[in-house]
Amino acid sequence: QVVNSTKLDKTSFTSSGSTFQSTGIQVTITPIAASSKIIVIAACSVSANQGYRHGIVIQRSINGGSYSVPTAFQGNQSGNQTRAAMAVGNPSSNAHVSSLTLNHLDTPSYSVGNAIVYRVYGNAESNGPFYVNRSSSDGDDANYHSPMSAMTAIEVAA
């Protein structure tokens, strides 16, 4: 089974410390077989202000339970660095938009009929703004683009 979800609208929020916030990019899959693995694909168009590092994490919830970031969905802890699934260094322009793409094989523990939700959360450094499907400057002329983001979940039977 394959489930896809797209996000076409623009979103922005102000980050709070190292706390990640919702980008509105998510997908829900309800496996039809026991012990399946799930291929999760996220293609995210994100940005922050010029000079602001930013990143994303993938959170998962099973059967309406609390959301958490599976260990396999983020880099190793290194000193005081914030763990993330993907990150962008200092953008050189307020017109910059990064296309972050993640492909990951998840092995969730669930019962048949449980809905599994995967969602993308984002964060920008220094309490900076984080943008989805737009640049920081978001100019209104033909030189700027209006991208989309998407998330796909594919059930792979055991």
Secondary structure in CASP SS format (residue, H / E / C, confidence):
PFRMAT SS
TARGET T0000
AUTHOR 0000-0000-0000
METHOD secondary structure of the structure
MODEL  1
Q C 1.00
V E 1.00
V E 1.00
N E 1.00
S E 1.00
T E 1.00
K E 1.00
L C 1.00
D C 1.00
K C 1.00
T E 1.00
S E 1.00
F E 1.00
T E 1.00
S C 1.00
S E 1.00
G C 1.00
S C 1.00
T E 1.00
F C 1.00
Q E 1.00
S E 1.00
T E 1.00
G E 1.00
I E 1.00
Q E 1.00
V E 1.00
T E 1.00
I E 1.00
T C 1.00
P C 1.00
I C 1.00
A C 1.00
A C 1.00
S C 1.00
S C 1.00
K E 1.00
I E 1.00
I E 1.00
V E 1.00
I E 1.00
A E 1.00
A E 1.00
C E 1.00
S E 1.00
V E 1.00
S E 1.00
A E 1.00
N C 1.00
Q C 1.00
G C 1.00
Y C 1.00
R C 1.00
H E 1.00
G E 1.00
I E 1.00
V E 1.00
I E 1.00
Q E 1.00
R E 1.00
S E 1.00
I E 1.00
N C 1.00
G C 1.00
G C 1.00
S C 1.00
Y C 1.00
S E 1.00
V C 1.00
P C 1.00
T H 1.00
A H 1.00
F H 1.00
Q C 1.00
G C 1.00
N C 1.00
Q C 1.00
S C 1.00
G C 1.00
N C 1.00
Q C 1.00
T C 1.00
R C 1.00
A C 1.00
A C 1.00
M E 1.00
A E 1.00
V E 1.00
G C 1.00
N C 1.00
P C 1.00
S C 1.00
S C 1.00
N C 1.00
A C 1.00
H C 1.00
V C 1.00
S E 1.00
S E 1.00
L E 1.00
T E 1.00
L E 1.00
N E 1.00
H E 1.00
L E 1.00
D E 1.00
T C 1.00
P C 1.00
S C 1.00
Y C 1.00
S C 1.00
V C 1.00
G C 1.00
N C 1.00
A C 1.00
I E 1.00
V E 1.00
Y E 1.00
R E 1.00
V E 1.00
Y E 1.00
G E 1.00
N E 1.00
A E 1.00
E H 1.00
S H 1.00
N H 1.00
G C 1.00
P E 1.00
F E 1.00
Y E 1.00
V E 1.00
N C 1.00
R C 1.00
S C 1.00
S C 1.00
S C 1.00
D C 1.00
G C 1.00
D C 1.00
D C 1.00
A C 1.00
N C 1.00
Y C 1.00
H C 1.00
S C 1.00
P C 1.00
M C 1.00
S E 1.00
A E 1.00
M E 1.00
T E 1.00
A E 1.00
I E 1.00
E E 1.00
V E 1.00
A C 1.00
A C 1.00
END
